[in-house]
């Protein structure tokens, strides 16, 4: 094949990839459901050879998310693997600037909202979907209020365990149209809203680290014989206003979008923890079983990428057993009552700085 023919072939393939990517861009139906919900997104069933990165954050599945500010310039790239054919990237908002066959700069639109981004190779073998949320900047928070929604005042920036507890860059607006949008294969935006009655719009803070950690937990549960379509999120984002009203730690990680309290509710769906240890009862032993799944992730080094807190909670008159996890940046544990995988039993153990807030 002579050079001119080769160039023409490459151009045809790249144009075909761009057309395919544009055709794959989803539109949100009036009912608010996300078209991605029906896709075979489970990475165990549909492995993807390429690993994409969004602004440096690894997206390990076929659908991922990103949280940006208006006008941000974001690098999107194939960071690992992938087919040898060129890739194309299309976004339904903002500007895409190609940097090569496997990398691009996406300039976010000037207005807040949801942007759908699709990457696909020229042969149509490998597809990636990214739901990018353009956030309302933190600077719009005035006297604890954001567009009529009470957020409260964030505590002063401080350092704990070598990690700075920074105020969020912005807030994701949660609406009836985007609440079912997938952030990752097993989690939707609306699962993480602050549990406070009120009208829309509402606002959420989330981080890619939390989504990666929760997906790793789902993978771990599936590998240990506990298949689940998602986790029951008791508490995701918590505004400083609600956090203070509920008496939680001043520097609770829930305020920073990288913590979740959750349980496994696979079958039947009843809004409470499943009998994970198979003893015919649902109690703190099931929270302990879930804790052990997460500790196994730490043992096999996945937790090293997103170290954080882990705590277990038993049944009360207000809730069933559940587990807290976060990606605060250093390892800390609390309320661990019995061993996992032969480890010594500990009534309460914390690894990390003494001043690290526990229980949140």
N, C-alpha and C positions, 0 to 999 in steps of 0.2 A: 504494500500500500504506500503510495507516494505521500509526501508531507501535506500537500493541499487536501488530498482525500481524507487523510487522518484528521486534519483540522475540521473539515466539514462534518465528519462523523462525530467528533467530540462536541461540536456545536449543536448538532441534531439531538444528541443524547442529553445535553444540558438543557436545551429548550424543552425536550420531552419531560425531563425531571421537574422543571419549573412549572409546566402545565399540570403535571400530576400533583405536585405539591399544592398548587392553587385549587385544584379540584377537591383536595382532601380537607381544605380549610372548613371547619364546621361553622354553622350558623346556629345560634341559640334559638330554639323554637319558642313560641309565645308562652308555652307552659313552663318554661324554665329548665326542663330536663336537658342534660348534656348528651350530645350524640355519641360521645366516647363511652358512655355507660354500657353500650351493647357490644363493645369491641373485646376480643380475647386478649386482655391486657396482662393476665397473670404471667410473670416472667418465667415461672416453672413450666408453663404450657407453651409459651411463645418466646423463646430466647431471642435476643437481639444481638447481633455481632458487634455493633458499634456502641460505644459509650459516649454520650454527649455531655458537655459542660456548659452551664449557663452562668456567666459572670464568675467563673472559677468553681462553681458548685457542681459536683458530679451528679448527673441524672442517670440512675441505674436501671430505668425501666422505659417502656415505650411511651409513657406519658409522664410529664413532669410539670413543674411550675416555677415561676420566678416572681419576685416582688421588687419593683423598681419605682423610681420617682419620675415625674414628667421630664422628658428631654434627656434622660440618662442614656449614655452610650454603653451598650452591653456587648461583650464578646461572647459569641456562641460558636462552639467548635466540636468536631469529633475528636475527643481526647484520647480514645483508645479504640483499636480494632476497626471494624467496618469493612465494607467491600472496597475493592480497588477502583470502582467507577466513581466519577465525580458526584458530589452531592449538591443539591440546590435547597435554598431556604426561602420561604415565602411567609409574609406576615400580613394580616388583614388591616393592620394599622401601623403607623410608624414607617421608618425607612430602613431597608436592608442594604448594606454595603458589602459586597463580596470581598474577602481577603485572600481567597484561594479556593481550591476544590473542596476543602473541609473546614473552612472557618469564615465567619462573617462578623460584621458589627451591625447590631440592631440599635437604631436610635428610637427610643420610646416616644410616643406621641405626647403632645403638650397637655392633653386632657387626661383626667383619670378614667379608669375603667379597665375592661378585660380585652386583651389582644390575643388572638389565636395565631400560633406560629407552627409551621410544619416544615420539617426537613425530610428529604427523600433522595435516594441515589438515582442516577440516570437510568438504571435498569428496573427501578421500582421494586427492589428486593428488600429495602431497609427504610422504615419510616419512623419518624419521631415527632410527637406532638408536645408542644409546650404551651401552657396557659400562663400568660404573663399578666400580672395585675399591676397597673399603674396606680400607685397609692396617693392618698392625700398627704401632703408633707406635714411633718410634725409642727412646723412653724404656724400652721393654721389652728393649732390647739390654743385657745385663748381662755384663761381663767378656768381651766378644767373642762371647757365645753368645745366640742367639735361639730359645727353645723347642727347645733341643737341636741347633740347626743352627749351625755355626761361621761367623760373619760376620767376626770380627776387629775390630780397633780402627780407626776412621776417623782420618785425620790431623787436626791442628788446623785450624780454620777460618782461611783466609787469602785475600788478594786478589791476583789476577793479571790484568793487562790491564784493570783497572777492573771486574772481575767477581769477586764473592765465591764462593769454593769452600765452599759450605755443606754440612753433613752432611744426608743425606736426611731428610725428615719422617717417612717410614715405609717399610715393606717389604710388597710384594705376596706373599701366600702362594700358591705354585704347587702345585697338586694334580692328581691324575689327572683330576678332573672339569672343571677350568678351563683346562688347558694348551692346548686347541684353540680357546679363545675368541679371536675376532678383535679386535685392537686398532685396526685400520684395514683397508681392503679387501684388502691383500696380506700382512699379518703377523699371526701368532698369538702369544699369550703365551709358549708353551713354546719358541719359537725363541730367546728371550733369556736363558734360564736359565744360571747359572754352570756351566761344563762340568767338574763334579766328581762322580764316582760317589757315590751315597748314597741313602738312603731319603727319602720324603716325610715331612713337608712340607719344601719348599725355599722360598727367598725370593728375590725379584727386585726391583730398583729400576729404574724407567723414568720418562722424562719425555715429555710431549706434543711437545716440540721435536724429539726424536729421531724420533718416529713421523712427524711432518710432513716432516722432511728425507728420510727413507727413501722415503716415498710420492712426494715430488718427484723422487727419483732414478729410481724405477720409471717415473714418467711420462716422464722424460727419455729413458730407455732405449727405451721404446715409440715415442716420437716419432722416434728415430733408427734404428728398424728392428730393435730387439732386444726382442721381446715376452717377458715373463717373468711367471709367476704370483706370484713372490716373489723374494727374494734369499737366497743361501746365507749364513746368519749363522755365521761361525766363532767369534766372541766378542761377546757382548752385555754383560750385566751381569757384573761381576767383583767378588767380595767383596774387602775389604782383605786378608783372610787369604790368599786365592789370589793376589791381585795381588802381595803381598810374596813369596810362595813362588816365583812365576814370574819375579821379578826385574824387574818393570815399574816405571815411574815412580811415585814416591810419590803424586803427585796425578793419576794416570791418570783420565781422564774415564769410563772404564768403571765405576768405583766409584760414579759419581754418576748412572748410568742414562741418559746422553745421548751414548753412543758405541757404535759397532759396527764390527767388522772383517767384511768380507763379499766375496762374489764373485758373479758371474752364472752360474747353473746352470739354464738353461731347457730345452734339449733336446740330447741325451738327459740325463735326470737321473742324474748319476754322482758327485755330491758334489765336483766340482772346477770350476774356472773354464772357461767356454765359450771357444771360439776367436772372440773378439769382432772381431778385425781381419781374419779370413778368410785368414790366411797358412798354414793347415794345421797350426799348432803352438799349444800353450798355454804361454805364458811371460810374462815381465814386460811384454812389449809389450801384452798383453791387459789387464793392470792399468793400464797407461798409457792405453789406449783408454777404460777405465771412468773413470779420472781425468778425461779430457777431457769426458766426458758431464757429470760433476759440475761442472767448471769452466764449462761452458756455462750451467748453472743459475745460477752466480754472476754471469756476464755479463748474464743477462737479469733480474737483481735479486732472484730468489727467495731467493738465499742471504743477501741483506741482512736478511731477516726472522729468520734463524737462523744467524748467522755462526759459524764454528767451524774445526776442524782438518781437514786432508786430507793423507793420506800414502799412498804406494804401496809395495808389497812384492813381491819376486820369489819364485821357487820355491826351496824348501829341501828337505832330506831329510825334514822334518816336515810341510810343507804346500805347496800350489800358490800361485800368485800371488793377491794380494788387495789390497783397499783399505780404509783406515781413514777414517771420517768421524765428526764429532761436532758438537755444537751448544753449545760451551763459552761462547759469547758474544763472542768476538773471532776475527778471521781469522788463521790460521797454517797454513803449508804446509811439508812436508819430503819429501825423496827424489824430487823431481820432476826427471826426467832429460832430457826433450825437450819441445818446444813444443806447444801446442794452439792451433789456429786462427790460426796465424801469430804467436803470441807468441814472444818470444825464449827460446831454450833456457836452462835453469838446472839446474845439477847439484844444488843444494840451496838452497832459498829459504824463508825464514821471514818473514812479516809479522806483527808483534805484539811484545809485550814480550820482552826477552832471556831472562827467567827462565821464560817459558812452557814447560812440559814438552812435548817433542816425542816422536813415536813412539808416543803413546798417545792 
